[in-house]
Amino acid sequence: MAEDSPTKFYLDKQNAKWKGVCAGIADYTGIDPLWVRLATAAMIFIAQQWWIIIAYMVIAWVTPNKPIGLYQQSADEEKFWQGVRTNPKRSTAEVRSKFRELDRRLADIELHYTSRNTQLADEIERLR
């Protein structure tokens, strides 16, 4: 069995109303499950797209359940993975930007501690 992946689509049985397909779509995209359910109902009844019922059943049959504790750390981790699934390029750019900022801050700290502090050196010389 393959390892559980946060980028994979799962049925969300924890937030399910019936089979967990709409909750899974909501979890995958980061949209509120209520809106996904309303859109599905509207497409079935208002737009008369009856094939959606068959597609719903097939998805419920072939899709694995979301593992308990998939997002082990926090809600921030869940939001991050939803962003990766919806727009991977933007997510990589955000991570790269955070690393650049950390690298810049680390360089500033290194510069502060490794540079020669002439004012302090002058004060020490005067005290001798």
N, C-alpha and C positions, 0 to 999 in steps of 0.2 A: 504494500500500500504506500502511496506517495506521501511525502511529508505535507502537513497542513500549511497552506500558503495564504497569507493575508491578501494576495492579489487575485485569488480565485473566487468564483461565484459560488455561494452556498445558499441553501434554504435556511432561513432564520427562524427556527422553531421557538426560540425564546420570546420573540415578539410576534408570533404568528397568530392570525385569526382563524385560518383554516388549514392550509398546507404549508404556509411559510414562503410562498413564491413572491408575493408582493413585498413582504418584509425583507426577503433576501435582495430583491431589486433595490429597495430603499437603502439597505445597508451597503450594497455595492456602490450605489451612486451618491449616497449622502443626502438623499431627499427624504423628507418626512414620510413615514409609511402611509399616513392618512391620504396624502396627495397621490401616491402611487395607486392606492386602492380606489380612490375616486376616479382617477384617470382610466383605470381598468374597467370599472363599472360603466363609466361614460362611453368608452369605446364599445362595450358589449351591447348596452341597451340603447344609447342614443345613436351611435354610428352604425349599429347593427353588424358589428364585426364578430360573428358567432364563432369563427375559427379560433378566437382568442381563448375560448373555453377549452378547446382541444389542445392548444399550445400550452395553456396553464397546466393541464393534466400531464402532458408529456414532460414538461419542465419539472414538475413535482415528482415524477417517476424517476427521471435520470439524474437529477442533481443531488449531490450529497448534502447532508445536514451540516450546518456550521458547527465546528468543534467548540466545545465549552472552553472558554479562556483563550480564544484566538488572539484577542488583543489583550495581552497579559499586563501591560504596564498601566495604561490609563486611557481616558477618552481622547487625549491628545494623539495617542498612537493610532487610535481608530480613525480620527480625522485625517491624519497624515496618510494612512493607507488608502482612504477614500480619495484623497487628492492624487495619489499615485495612479490609482485605477482610472480616474477620469481624465487626468492630464499629466502624463508622466514627464513630459519635457519641462513643464512649469515646476513640478516637484523637484526634479534634479537641479533646476536653476536655483530654487530656494535653498536646497541643501548646499549647493556650491557657494551661494552667497553667504550662508551662515559660516561655512568653513573659512571663507576669505576673511570675514569679520573676525573670527577667532584667531586666524593667522596674523592679521594686522595687530590685534590687541597683544598677542604674544610677542610680536616683534617690538612693539612699544615697551613692553615690560623688559625684554632683553636689552634693549637700548638703554633704558633707564639704569639697569643694574650693571651693565658692562661698560658704560661710558665713564670717562674720568670726570669726576665732579671737582672742578677747579676751585670753586668757592670753598668747599669743605677742605680740600688739600691746603689752600692758603691759610685757613683758620688753624689747622693742625700745625703748620709750619710756624705760625706766629706764637703758638703756645710753647714751642720748643725753645 
